[in-house]
Amino acid sequence: MLSNDEINELKKLCKENRRNIIEMVYSAQSGHIGGSLSACELLTVLYHKIMHNVVDWRESDDFEKRDRFVLSKGHISPLLYSVMAQVGYFDKNELKTFRKLGTRLQGHPTAFIPGVEIATGSLGQGLSFACGIAMALKLDKNSANVFVLLGDGELQEGNIWEAVMQASHRNLDNLIAIVDRNKLQIDGNTEDVMALGNVCEKFRTFGWNTIEIDGHDIEQIYSAYKDALLSDKPVVIVANTIKGKGVSFMENNAGWHGTAPKEADYLKAMSELN
């Protein structure tokens, strides 16, 4: 379990990440805020408390032991970049270059950035790639784990379910998928666009262990990750979240999926995140 001090520190880090997300997208006048805000606690806890990160890639002996992370919903790169800067992959000042000409911090993450395993953003492909990494690690008798963050909208892609079957068939117990279940995608509510129903039940049917949590509760997130690491099967953590979490007028509003705030909205959002 986490101590109260650890929980409070993680909450501060989440608030910093939310401020960075708003700042980056406002400055670039381009980017995806809603899903970045909804997954904030999920990635903050993962990077700060769960994953074995190898920030200095020159330490080659330790490099292969690193846990791998795949951001399947690559459009929420503002969140990923902010968290990676927090743990030391690059200087926080580089966040100011988000989506600017010549930057490494493009709209979707690329492998030019240390710590990014693959360029992502074409939805539905990240889980397949994560399966490939997990299989390779097992062949190498490498005990590292693979984490992959999925958007619930991309669960409508057929490629996802091929990967789900493959992971179960290969018994990839080193694979942990996290679903950001905010129930909104660019076209509206997921259940109106193409209903997903009970996501946990679907994964269980394919042979996965499942954990359902409040995706903004730090203790629940931490416990879910710890339980998943003990599983003898691939695991999916279905995290019920709020799109735009932390900014009142963005919450549960599909219009903020990929919209950059104007000055008035920027100032209001930042005041709420003080």
C-alpha positions as CSV (number, residue, x, y, z in Angstrom):
1,M,0.0,0.0,0.0
2,L,1.0,3.6,-0.5
3,S,1.6,5.9,2.4
4,N,-0.4,9.1,2.7
5,D,2.7,11.1,1.8
6,E,3.2,9.0,-1.4
7,I,-0.5,9.5,-2.3
8,N,-0.2,13.3,-1.7
9,E,2.9,13.5,-3.8
10,L,1.3,11.6,-6.7
11,K,-1.7,13.9,-6.5
12,K,0.7,16.9,-6.9
13,L,2.4,15.2,-9.8
14,C,-1.0,14.6,-11.5
15,K,-1.9,18.3,-11.1
16,E,1.5,19.3,-12.6
17,N,0.8,16.9,-15.5
18,R,-2.6,18.4,-16.1
19,R,-1.2,21.9,-16.1
20,N,1.5,20.8,-18.5
21,I,-1.1,19.3,-20.8
22,I,-3.1,22.5,-21.0
23,E,0.0,24.6,-21.4
24,M,1.4,22.5,-24.2
25,V,-1.8,22.3,-26.3
26,Y,-2.6,25.9,-25.8
27,S,0.9,27.0,-26.8
28,A,0.9,24.8,-29.9
29,Q,-2.8,25.5,-30.6
30,S,-3.0,21.8,-31.5
31,G,-3.3,18.6,-29.6
32,H,-5.6,16.3,-27.6
33,I,-6.6,17.4,-24.1
34,G,-9.6,15.3,-23.1
35,G,-8.0,11.9,-23.2
36,S,-4.7,13.2,-21.8
37,L,-6.5,14.5,-18.8
38,S,-8.6,11.3,-18.3
39,A,-5.5,9.0,-18.2
40,C,-3.4,11.3,-16.0
41,E,-3.5,9.2,-12.8
42,L,-3.0,6.0,-14.7
43,L,0.3,7.0,-16.3
44,T,1.5,9.0,-13.3
45,V,1.3,6.0,-11.0
46,L,2.6,3.7,-13.6
47,Y,5.8,5.6,-14.3
48,H,6.5,6.8,-10.8
49,K,5.6,3.7,-8.8
50,I,5.4,0.6,-11.0
51,M,7.5,0.5,-14.1
52,H,11.2,-0.2,-14.1
53,N,12.4,2.7,-16.1
54,V,15.9,3.0,-17.6
55,V,16.3,6.7,-18.1
56,D,20.0,6.6,-18.9
57,W,20.1,4.4,-22.0
58,R,23.9,4.2,-21.8
59,E,23.5,1.7,-18.9
60,S,23.3,-1.1,-21.4
61,D,23.4,-3.9,-18.9
62,D,20.2,-2.6,-17.3
63,F,18.6,-1.5,-20.6
64,E,17.2,-4.9,-21.5
65,K,15.7,-5.3,-18.1
66,R,13.5,-2.3,-18.5
67,D,9.7,-2.6,-18.5
68,R,8.2,-1.6,-21.8
69,F,5.3,0.8,-22.3
70,V,3.3,1.3,-25.5
71,L,0.9,4.2,-25.8
72,S,-1.6,2.7,-28.2
73,K,-3.8,5.8,-28.1
74,G,-0.8,7.9,-29.3
75,H,-2.8,11.1,-29.6
76,I,-2.5,11.7,-25.9
77,S,1.2,12.4,-26.3
78,P,1.0,15.6,-24.1
79,L,0.4,13.4,-21.0
80,L,3.1,10.9,-22.0
81,Y,5.7,13.7,-22.6
82,S,4.9,15.4,-19.3
83,V,5.2,12.1,-17.3
84,M,8.4,11.2,-19.1
85,A,9.9,14.6,-18.3
86,Q,9.0,14.1,-14.6
87,V,10.9,10.9,-14.4
88,G,13.9,12.3,-16.2
89,Y,13.9,11.1,-19.8
90,F,14.4,14.7,-21.0
91,D,14.4,18.2,-19.5
92,K,11.0,19.7,-18.6
93,N,11.8,22.8,-20.6
94,E,11.6,20.7,-23.8
95,L,7.8,20.5,-23.2
96,K,7.6,24.0,-24.5
97,T,8.5,22.7,-28.0
98,F,5.5,20.4,-28.3
99,R,4.3,20.3,-31.9
100,K,6.7,23.0,-32.9
101,L,8.8,22.8,-36.1
102,G,11.8,20.6,-35.6
103,T,10.8,19.3,-32.2
104,R,11.1,15.7,-31.0
105,L,7.8,16.1,-29.2
106,Q,5.5,15.6,-32.1
107,G,1.7,15.2,-32.0
108,H,2.1,11.4,-31.8
109,P,5.2,9.9,-30.0
110,T,8.0,8.6,-32.1
111,A,11.0,6.4,-31.3
112,F,13.3,9.4,-31.7
113,I,12.6,10.0,-28.1
114,P,14.5,7.8,-25.6
115,G,11.9,5.7,-23.7
116,V,9.4,5.5,-26.6
117,E,9.4,2.0,-28.0
118,I,7.4,2.6,-31.2
119,A,5.7,5.4,-33.1
120,T,1.9,5.1,-32.4
121,G,-1.3,6.9,-33.2
122,S,-2.9,4.7,-35.8
123,L,-5.5,3.3,-33.4
124,G,-5.9,-0.4,-32.8
125,Q,-2.3,-1.4,-33.5
126,G,-0.6,-0.8,-30.1
127,L,-1.8,-4.0,-28.5
128,S,-0.5,-6.1,-31.3
129,F,2.9,-4.5,-31.0
130,A,2.8,-5.0,-27.2
131,C,2.0,-8.7,-27.8
132,G,5.1,-9.0,-30.0
133,I,7.3,-7.4,-27.4
134,A,5.9,-9.7,-24.7
135,M,6.5,-12.8,-26.8
136,A,10.1,-11.8,-27.6
137,L,10.8,-11.2,-23.9
138,K,9.5,-14.7,-23.0
139,L,11.7,-16.2,-25.7
140,D,14.7,-14.4,-24.3
141,K,13.7,-15.5,-20.8
142,N,13.6,-11.8,-19.8
143,S,11.4,-11.1,-16.8
144,A,10.5,-7.5,-17.9
145,N,6.8,-6.6,-18.3
146,V,4.9,-4.8,-21.1
147,F,2.3,-2.2,-20.3
148,V,0.0,-0.8,-23.0
149,L,-2.6,2.0,-22.7
150,L,-5.7,1.7,-24.9
151,G,-8.5,4.1,-25.5
152,D,-12.0,2.6,-25.3
153,G,-12.9,4.0,-28.7
154,E,-10.1,2.0,-30.3
155,L,-11.6,-1.2,-28.9
156,Q,-13.9,-1.0,-31.9
157,E,-11.0,-1.9,-34.1
158,G,-10.8,-5.6,-35.2
159,N,-7.1,-5.7,-34.8
160,I,-7.5,-5.3,-31.1
161,W,-9.4,-8.6,-30.7
162,E,-6.9,-10.5,-32.8
163,A,-4.2,-9.4,-30.4
164,V,-6.4,-10.3,-27.4
165,M,-6.8,-13.8,-28.7
166,Q,-3.0,-14.0,-29.5
167,A,-2.1,-12.9,-26.0
168,S,-4.3,-15.5,-24.4
169,H,-3.2,-18.3,-26.7
170,R,0.5,-17.5,-26.0
171,N,-0.2,-17.1,-22.3
172,L,1.5,-13.7,-22.2
173,D,1.4,-13.2,-18.4
174,N,3.9,-10.4,-18.8
175,L,1.4,-8.3,-20.7
176,I,-0.8,-5.7,-18.9
177,A,-3.3,-3.7,-20.9
178,I,-5.0,-0.6,-19.4
179,V,-8.2,0.7,-20.9
180,D,-9.0,4.3,-20.4
181,R,-12.8,3.8,-20.2
182,N,-14.0,7.4,-20.4
183,K,-16.8,6.4,-22.8
184,L,-16.2,9.3,-25.2
185,Q,-14.5,9.3,-28.6
186,I,-14.2,12.0,-31.2
187,D,-17.7,11.3,-32.6
188,G,-19.4,11.2,-29.2
189,N,-20.3,8.4,-26.7
190,T,-18.7,5.1,-27.5
191,E,-22.0,3.3,-26.8
192,D,-23.7,5.4,-29.5
193,V,-20.9,5.1,-32.1
194,M,-20.4,1.3,-31.6
195,A,-21.4,-0.1,-28.2
196,L,-18.7,-1.8,-26.3
197,G,-20.9,-3.1,-23.5
198,N,-19.2,-4.9,-20.6
199,V,-15.5,-4.6,-21.5
200,C,-14.3,-6.8,-18.6
201,E,-16.7,-9.6,-19.7
202,K,-15.4,-9.4,-23.3
203,F,-11.8,-9.8,-22.2
204,R,-12.6,-12.6,-19.7
205,T,-14.3,-14.5,-22.5
206,F,-11.0,-14.4,-24.4
207,G,-9.1,-15.8,-21.5
208,W,-7.7,-12.7,-19.8
209,N,-7.8,-11.8,-16.1
210,T,-9.6,-8.6,-15.6
211,I,-9.6,-5.8,-13.0
212,E,-12.1,-2.9,-12.9
213,I,-11.2,0.3,-11.0
214,D,-11.9,3.9,-10.6
215,G,-9.2,5.3,-12.9
216,H,-8.8,8.5,-10.8
217,D,-8.3,6.7,-7.5
218,I,-4.6,6.5,-6.9
219,E,-4.8,3.7,-4.3
220,Q,-7.0,1.6,-6.6
221,I,-4.7,2.1,-9.5
222,Y,-1.6,1.2,-7.5
223,S,-3.3,-2.0,-6.1
224,A,-4.5,-3.0,-9.6
225,Y,-1.0,-2.7,-11.0
226,K,0.5,-4.8,-8.2
227,D,-2.2,-7.5,-8.5
228,A,-1.7,-7.6,-12.3
229,L,2.0,-8.2,-11.9
230,L,1.1,-11.4,-10.0
231,S,-1.2,-12.8,-12.6
232,D,-0.6,-16.1,-14.5
233,K,-2.5,-14.7,-17.5
234,P,-2.5,-11.5,-19.6
235,V,-4.4,-8.8,-17.6
236,V,-6.6,-6.0,-18.6
237,I,-7.3,-3.1,-16.1
238,V,-10.5,-1.4,-17.1
239,A,-10.2,2.1,-15.6
240,N,-13.4,4.0,-15.4
241,T,-12.4,7.6,-16.1
242,I,-13.8,11.1,-16.9
243,K,-12.7,12.6,-20.1
244,G,-11.3,16.1,-19.4
245,K,-10.9,15.2,-15.7
246,G,-9.7,18.2,-13.6
247,V,-11.1,21.0,-15.7
248,S,-14.8,21.5,-15.0
249,F,-16.0,22.7,-18.4
250,M,-14.0,20.0,-20.2
251,E,-15.2,17.1,-18.2
252,N,-17.5,14.6,-20.1
253,N,-17.4,16.9,-23.1
254,A,-16.4,15.1,-26.4
255,G,-15.8,18.6,-27.9
256,W,-12.5,18.7,-26.0
257,H,-11.2,15.5,-27.6
258,G,-8.8,17.3,-29.9
259,T,-9.6,21.0,-29.5
260,A,-7.0,23.6,-28.4
261,P,-8.3,26.2,-25.9
262,K,-8.4,29.8,-26.7
263,E,-7.1,32.4,-24.2
264,A,-10.2,32.6,-22.0
265,D,-10.6,28.9,-21.7
266,Y,-6.8,28.5,-21.1
267,L,-6.9,31.0,-18.3
268,K,-10.0,29.4,-16.7
269,A,-8.5,25.9,-16.9
270,M,-5.2,27.0,-15.4
271,S,-6.9,28.8,-12.6
272,E,-8.8,25.6,-11.7
273,L,-5.6,23.6,-11.7
274,N,-3.7,26.0,-9.3
